[in-house]
Amino acid sequence: MTFLKVAAATVGLAASMVSAAHFEVTVGKGGQLKFVPEEVTAKIGDTVTYKFFARNHAVAQSSFEHPCQLQEHGIFSGFTPNESQDVAAATDFTITITDTKPLWFYCPQQNGNHCQSGMVHAINAPTQGNTLQAYKEKAVSAPPSTPAVGTLSSGGLRKLHVDVGFDGKLVFNPNNVKELVGTVVEFNYNPKASTILTLINHSIVQSSFDKPCQPLDGGFAAPFFPTEEKDSGVTFEVTVKDSKPIWFYCAQTASTHCQAGMIGAINAPAEGSNTFDAFKHLAASAPSSSIPANLPLGGALKVDGVLIPHISGNVLDLATLVQDWIAEVPGLGAVLDPYLAGMAGGASPKDYEWSDSITQDGVDYLQVLLFQGNFISTLLTEGFARLSMGTWKGAYPDSIVQTLGSLAAQSVVQLRTYTDALQHFKRDLIKPCKYELHADSLEEWLQTVAEALSLAIGTTHDIIGLAAKSTAGDEWMVTPLSTAAGAQSRMAAVVSMMQGHIASPSPREALIPFQLAWPHIASKYVVDGSCSESPAFGTLQPELEITGEKRAAGRLVSVTVKLPQGVQGERWLAWMGPWGDVKYTLVGEGGVVGVPPELTGWVWAVLTTKKDLPARDIETVAASGIRMVWTTEQWTSPWSS
C-alpha cells in the first residue's frame, strides 16, 4: 500500500479519535457477583458507564485502606433493581475520569455480602503493591457495606433511558419505574411501525393524574418528531426533582395514543387509588389529547447531542430546520440557531470592525460571495441530509457524517458574514437560486463539493487581495474573509482525503477571479430562470470542454479540448494553480494541449485568446468558462509498494 493510500485510509480513524475513550462495565451480569471487566485503565477525559443486572446492585467508591465503605464525597450510583440476568436495566451510571489516580469500587449490597464476596472493581490500579487483588483480599474481612438502599447517587450521571414508541408499538419502555431524586430521564424517539404511507410520530407531555391526556401547567413537554430510524439521535431529558409521582403521555391524536395506553409514570404509588394501572384506566376514557405550542418546555431537547432550546410550533422537522438555515436570513445582530451554531462550533462574530462606508466594488464582492455561498451551503446541507437521514444513510461511519455536518453548518455561518455586512450597509441581499447539484451519486456529490470549495477559496482570496488594496473603506473585509478561508481550506482537505488524495496537494490555494467563478456556477449549476434578480458578475460562457486526457505514471501529460465554432487564430489554455502561478500552453493541432509538468493537485483551466496575463486579467481574454482538472499528487512515497 502506498503512503498516499494509507493517508486516505486514515480519514475515518482521525475523525473518530478526536473523542475521549468510553468504557462499559457490566455489574452482576449472568447472576455473577462480579464487575466485568474488573479493571479498567483510563485517561483523563475518558468515561466509564456501568450497566446493572439482577438483582439489585450499585457502584460505590472506597479508599484502598477501607474497602466496602463509601468514602467521604465518594462516587455512588444508587441501587438499581433489575430482574434480568441478561438484559441491562434501563438505568445506567456514567463517570468521567478527572485524574489518573487509582479509583476503588465495590457493590454495597449487604444481602449476600457482595463486596466481601469479591464484587470489587478498580480504575487505574497499580500493577504492584496496592493491586486489585490486594484490595479484593482486604474486602473479605471488611465490616458490613455502606451506604444503605435508598441513598441518592453522587459523583456521576445516573440516567434512565426511556424508549418512545418502543419496537414500533404505542408504548413508553419502561413505562412504570421507581427512580431516585437527581436521576436524568432520557426519552429516545423511535418510529411507529405502520403499513400506511403517512408517518405517525410521537411526543412526550407531562400531565396530572386526574387529567391523563392534558398538559400539566408548568410541566415538561417535547414536540412531535417524525422518524423512520430507530436510532434517530433525538432525545428529551428531564430530571427527577423530588419523590412525587410523575405522569406523562404521547399527545398524538391519530390512533389516540394516550387513550390507547401510551402513558408512563415515574415513582407512582404501588398501592391505593393513584397507581399506574388506575392512571392507565383513566386515560382510556380521556378526551382528545392536546400539547402546548412553542416547545420544548421543562427539559432539554437534543439532536445528536446538540441542544435545541426552541422551535416554532410543536413538531420538530429536521429537514425543514436545515433548509431554513439558508432560506431564512436572520436580521442583523440576531442570535444564530443554537443547533446550527453547535454543529458549526461557533456563531457569527460579534464585532466585524465595520468601516464607516463601503464602495460599490465592496458591495459587489459581498454579493458575489453570497451568491456563491448560497450554492455551497445548499450543496453541503443537501448531502448531509442524505447521509444522516436519507438515501445515503449508512454509507460512512457516524464520525465522518458528523464531520460533514459540521462543514455544512460552518458554510451557513460563513453566509452570515455576507448577509450581516450587506444589511449593515443597507445594500441588497442575493437570494438563493434553484440548483442542479450534480449529486446523483455520493461520488458525484463529493466531486461537486471539491469543486465548489476550490471555487470558494480561490474567489475569497481574490477578493481579500482586492479589499486589502482599498483605501475607501473595504479593507475591514480582510480579517473575516481570511479566517473563513482557513475553515474552507480545512473542509477541502477532508473532502480531498475522502477522494483518496493528499489533504493539501499544493503549498498555496489557487486564486480565481470572481468574474470567472460567478459564470461557472451560474451556467453549470443554477436552474435557468431561478435567479433572475441576481446581478451578473462576469460573462456567461460554456464550461471548457475537455474531450480527452493523456496520463503517464499517474501524471496528466496533455488534454484535448473542443474549440468553439468559428474560432480563428491562436488559443491558449491558462492553468491557474497555486497563487502566483499561472501557466499558459498553446492549443495545438486537433485541440491537443500540453500540461505544465510542475502543476500538482487540482488546477483550473480556461481557454484564452492571449497569453502571459496575470490571473486577475484572464477574464478579459477568456474564450470559455473555467474547468477544474486533476493533475497529479505532488509526490510519491519512497516506501510505496
N, C-alpha and C positions, 0 to 999 in steps of 0.2 A: 504493500500500500504506500502511495506517495505521501509526502508531507502535506501536500495540498488536500488530499482526500482525508487525511487524519484531521486537519484543521476544520474542514467542513463537517466532519462527523461529530465534532465536539460542541456544536451549537446547542443541542438539547442538553448535553451534560452541563455546559457552562450555565445555562439558564436555570437548571434545576438545583445548582449548587449555591445559589445566592441565598437560599433559605437555610435556617438552622436545622440541625438534625432533629428527628422526632422518634421517640421510642414508645413502644406499647408493652405494658406488663400486665399479665393476667393474674388475678387474685382468686385462688381457690378453684380453678378450672378443673373439671373432671372429678370433683369431690376431694381433691388433694389439699392438704394444709400446706400450701406452697405458693410462693411468688415465682412466676416464670417470665423472664429469666430472674434468677436470684440476684445477679449482679449486673450493673449497667455502668459503662464508662462514658461519661458525657462531658461536653464542653459548655462554657458559659454561653447562655442563649438557647441551648437545646431544651426541648420539652419532653416530659415523660407523662403518659396517660395511663391510668390504672383502670382496668376493666374487671368488674366484680361478678363472681359466680356463686352458686349455692354454698352455704345458706345465708349467712349474714356476716360479711367481712368488712374490714376497714383498713386504712393505711395510716399509721401513726409514727411520728418521729421521736426517737430517744437519743440519748448520748450513748457512746460506746460503753461507758462505765455502768450505766443503769438501763439495761435492756428491759423492754416491756413496760416502761414508764414514760408517759408523754412528757417530754422536756418542756420547760417554760418557753412560751412563744413558739412551740414546735408545730410542724405541719401535721394536719389531721384531716382526713377525708370525710369523716362522718360514716356511720354504719350504713350499709347498703344491702337490704334484704333482696334475695333472689332465689326462686325455687329451682331454677335450672342449673345443672352442672355443665351444660354445653353452650347455652346461649347467654351472652353477656347481658347484664342488667341495662336498662335504658339510661341509668345514671352512671357517669364516669367521673374521674377526678384527674386534673392535669396540673402539674407543677412546672415551673421554669427554673432552670439551673442558673444561679446567680454567682457562684464561685466554684472552684474545683476541690473544695474541702470534702472529706468523706461525709456522707449522709447515711444514717442508720434508721431502718424502718422495721415495723412488725405489725402483725394483726392483733388488736387488743381484745378479741373475743374471749371472754372468760369461760363460756360454756365449751369445754373441751380444751381449755388452756392452749390456745393456738400458738401464741408466742413461745411459751415454754416447750411446745412440741416441735419447734423448729421452723415456724412460719415467720421467717425474717427475710430481710432484703437490704441491699446496700447499693449506693451510687458512689462511684469513685473510691471504693475501698482499697486500702494498701494491699500489696501482694505479700508483705512480710509484717510481722508484729501484730498490729490490730487488724487482722484479716476478718473476712466474713465468717469463716469457720470459727475463729476465736469468739466473735460476737454471738454466734449461734450456741456455742458451748456455755457462755456466761448466761444466756437466756434460760437454760434448763433449770437453774436454781433461782430464777428471779421471782419476786413476790407477785401476787395477782396483778393482772394487767390493768392499766388505766388508758383512756378515760372510759366512762360508762356509756352505754347505749343512750342516744338522745343528745349527746354533746354535739354542738354545731361545728361545722368544718372551718378550717383556717389554713392560711398559707398556700392556697391553691384555688383552682376553679372547679367547683362542683357543678356539673351540668347534667340536666335531664333532657334527653333527646326525644321529642315527640314527632312522629311522622303524621303529616296532614294528608289524609287520603291514602292511608297505608294499603299497599297491594291492590290499588285501584278501587278500593271499597270506600263507602261513606262512613269512615271511622277515623278517630284520632287513636294512635297507638304509641304508648299506652293511654288509656282514657280515664283511668281511676287510680291515682297514685298518692302515696304519702311522701312528702318531701320536707327537708329541713329548711329553716329560715336561712336565707342567703344563697340558696341554690338558684342558678340561672336555668330557666326553662327555654330550650331552643326548639321552636317549631320549624320543621323542614317540609317545604311544599312538595307534594307528589301529584301526579296526574290521576284522573279518574278513568278507569277502563270504560270505554264506550264504543258501541258499534255505530253510533251516528256520527255525522261529519262535524257537528258543532262541538267544539272543545269546551267541556264543562270544567270549571275551576273552583278553587276553594278560597276561603277566608278564615280568619281567626278573630272572634269577638268575645269579650268578657260580658257576662250577664249577671243578674242576681239569681238566687234560687227560685224566687217566686215568678220571674218572667224569663223563662229559659231562652227564648229566641229573640230577645230585645236587648240592645246595648245598655250596659250599666253606665250611669252618669259618672264620669271620671275614671272609667275603666279602660283597659287596653283594647286596641283593635288594629288589625293588619289587613291590607287590601286583598281583593281577589287577584289571583295570579294564574293565568292560563299557561300550562306547560304540558309537553309530551314526554319530558325527560324525568326519570326517577330522581337523578341527582341534579336538580335544577340549579343549585347554588344559591337559591333564595331562601332566607331564613328570617325568623322573627323571634327576638329574645325579650323575655320579661324576667324579673327577679322576684322570688318569693320573699315578701317583705315581713310577713308575720304568719302565725299558725292558723289564721282564719281560712275557711274554705274558699277556693277559687273555682268559679264556674265559667265555662266557655262553650262556644258553638261555632258552626260554619253557617254563614248567612245566605248561602246560595239558595235562591228560591226555585230554580229548576230542580225538579225531583225533591224539593223541600228537604234539604239536607238535615237541618236541625230537627225537624219533626220526624225524620226517618232514623234518628239516632246518632247523628254526627255531632255529639256533645262530649264534653270532658270535664273532669274535676280533679283538683289537687287538694288534698287534706280534707276530703268530705268525711263527715261522721260515718262510722261503721254501723251505728245503731240509731234508732229514733226516727223522726219524721223527715229529716233532711238528708237522707242517704243518696248515694249516686243513683240507685235504682228509682228512687222517688223523683229525682230530677229528670231522669230519662222518661218516666211516665208522664210528668207534666209537659215535657217538650213535645210529646207525641200529639197532644191536642192544642198546642200553642198556635196563636195566629201567625200570619205570614211574617217571615224573618225580615229584619232590617239591619243596616250597617251605617255607621257615620260616614260623612264625606270628609275629604281632605285628610288623608291618613299618612303615616301611621300615628297612633295615639298610645301613650303609656309604655312603649317598648322600642326596641331597636330593629328596624327593618334593614337587612343587608343583602347585597347581591355580590356573590363571590368575596365576601368579607368586607366589602365597601359599604359604608353607611349611607342609607337613603333617608334623609331626615324628613322629606315632604314630597308628596305627589298631589297633583290636582285630581280630585275625584277619589274613587275607591277601587280602581283597577290599575294594577302595575303591568304595563306593557313595555317590555324591554326593547322591542324593535322600534316602537314609536319613540321611546326615550332616546335611543341612539340617533334616529333620524332627526329628531328635534334639535340635537346639538348643532347641526349645520343650518337647518331651515330657519330656526328662531335666533335672531341676532339679539343678544342682551343689550340693554341700554348701557350707556357709558357709566362705569362705576358699579354696575350690577354684580351681585355675587354669583360666581360661576356654579353650575350644578355640582353639588358635592360628589356625586357618583363619578362624574366626568373628571373633576379635579383629583379625586382619589386614584383613578386609573392612570391619569397623566403624571402623577407625582408632584402636582402643584398647580396653582391657578395663574391668572394673569398678573403682571407686575402692578404694584400699587402706584408707582411713580415712573412714568416714561420720560420724564425730564423734557417735556414738550418745549419747543421754541415758541416765540410769540406769534409766528405766522408760518405759512407753508407756501411754496411755489406751486405753479401748475405742474411742473415736472415732478415735484414731490407727490402731488395727488395722483399723477399717472403711475408712479412707482407703486403706491399703495394699492391702487385699483387693479393693476396687473397682478400683483402678488395675491390679492383677494380672489381674483378670477382663477388663478392657478391653484390657490389653496382650497377653494371650494371643490375643485375636481379631485385633488389628492385626498382630502378628508372623506369625500363620498366614496372613493375607491377603497380606502383603508377601512372605513366603518362597514361597508358592504362585505368585504372579505372577512372581517372579524365576526360579523353577524352570521355568515355562512359557516365559519369554523366553530363558533360557540353554540349556535342554535339551529343551524340549517344543514344544507346538503353536504357540507364538508366536515361536519362534526365527527371527531374521532380520527381525523387524518393526521393530527400532530398531538404530542403529549400536551397536557394542560399547561405546563410551564411555557411552551412555545406559543400556545394560543393566548395566554395572558400577556406575554411579551408583545405580540402583535396587537392585542387590545390596548396596551399602553401606547404603542406607536400611533394607533388611530386617535386615541384621546389627546395625545400631545399635538397631533396635527390640528385638532379642533382648537386647542388652547392657543396655538400659534395664529389661527384665524383672528382671534380676538385682538391681536396687536394691530391688524389692519383695520378692523371694524371700529375699535376704540379710537384710533387716530383719525379716521375719516369722520367719525361722529364728533370728536373734539373740535376739529377744524370746520365742522358743518359742511362736509362735502358728501357727494352721493356714494352710496354703497353699491356693490356689484352683487346681484342676486345669483344664487346657484342656478346652473343650467340643468337640462336633462342630458344624460351621458350614455354613450355606448362604451361600456367599461372594458371591453376586450377581456372578459373574465369567464369564458365558457368552461374553463378547467382551472384547477388550482395552480398548475404550472403556468398557464397563460396569465392568470391574475398576478402571480409573483413577478413575471416579466414586466407587466404593465406597471406594477409598483416600483420596480427597479428603475424603469424609465421615468416615471413621474417624479421620484425622489431626486434623480440626477438632474432633471429639469429644474426642480425647486431650488436645489443647492446652487446650480450654475446661475440661475436668474437672480437669486438672492445676493450672490457675490457680485454680480454685475451692478445691481442697484446699490449695494453697500459702497462700491467704488465711486459711483456717480454721486451718491449723497455725501460722501466724505469730502468731495471737492466743492460742495455747495458753500456759498458764502451768504446765502439769503434765507437760511432757516431750516434746511432739510437735514443738516448734519446730525440732529438728535436721533435719526433712524439707525445710525451705525451700531450702537450697542444692542438694542432689542433685536435687530435683524441678525447680527453676527452671533449672538448667543443662541438664537433659534436655529441658525445654520449648523451650529455644532450638534444640536439634538437631531437635526435631519441627517447629518452625516452618520451618526450612530444608528439611526434607523436603516440607512442604506447599507451599513456594514452587516447588520443582522440579515437583511434580505440577500446580500451577496453571498454570505456563508450558506444560507439555505439553498441557494442555487448551485452550491459546490465550488464557489470561487473564494479567493482570499478576501478577507474583510475589507481591506483598504488597498486596492490594486495600484494606486498612484500616490505620489507624495503631496499632491495638491488636487483640489477639485477643479473640474473644467469650468471656465467662465462662459456662460451662454447669454448673449444679448437678449434682453426681454422681448425685443422686436422679432426675434426668431422663435422664442419659446411660446409666445401667445398664439401665433398662427398654427403652430404644431398641435396644440391642444384644441384650438377652435375647429380645425379642419379634420382632425383624426378622431376626436372623442366626443365633441359636442353634437347633440342631435340637432339637425337643421331646424331653424326657426324657434328654438327653445331659449335663445339668449339674445333676442333682438334688441333689448335695452342696453346691452353691454357695449361700451365704446370699443373701437378697434385699436390695437396697439401694434400694428405691423401689417404686412401684406400677405393675404392668404395665398398659399401655393401648395400644390400636392406634395406629399412626402417624397423624398428622394427614393427612387425605385431601384433596388439592387436585385438583379436577376441571376447573379451567380457569385460564388466565392471560391477562392483557391487557398487552401491551407497547407502548410508544410511544417512538420514537427510541432503541431499544435498552434502555430502562429498564422495569423491571417496575412497572406502574401499579396493578394490582389482581389479586387471586386470587379464585377461587370455591372455597369449602370445603364439604365434606359434613358436616353436623352429625349427631352420634349420635342414634339414635332416642330419643324421649321427652324431648328437651332442651326445657326451658322457661326463660323469662327471657332476659335479655341475655347475650351471649357476646362475648368479645374475642379477638383474636389478639395475643399478646405476641411482639414481634420482638426477639430477642436479638442485637444487633450488637456492635461493638467494646466492650470492657469499660467499664462505667459508662453504657452507652447501651441502655436497654430502652424500646421504644415500644409503645403499645397502640392498636389501631384496632378500632372496633366492627364486628361482623359484621352486615351489612345484609340486606335482603330477598333471598331466593334464595341466601344464603350468600356474597354478594359482599363483599369486604373490601379497602379501600384500603391501599396500601403506603406507609409513610412515605417521602417523597421524598429525605430525606437519607441513606438507607441505601445502602451500596455493597458489592460483593463478595458472599460467602456470608454468610447470616444464618440463624438458627434460629428457627422459628415454632412456637407451641404454642397450642392453644385453651384459654382460661381462663374461669372464672366470675366473676372480679373483675378490676379494672384497677389500675394505678398501684402495683403491688407491686415491690420490688426483686428482682433476678434470683434471689437465694437463696431467696426465699419463693414463687416461682412454682409450685414443685411442690405446694404446699398447696392451690392453686386450679386445677390443671391438669385439663382435661376431655378431653385426648387425649395421645398421645405426641408427641414433638418431630419436626420435619422440617426438613432443610436446604434452603434456597431461594436460587437465584442472582438477585440484583437487577440490578446493572449494574457496569461498570467505573467507577472513581472519576473518570475524566476522559477527554476525547478530545483527541488532539494537534491543535494548530492547523496542523500540517504534514500532516494527513491528506489523502489524495487521494480 
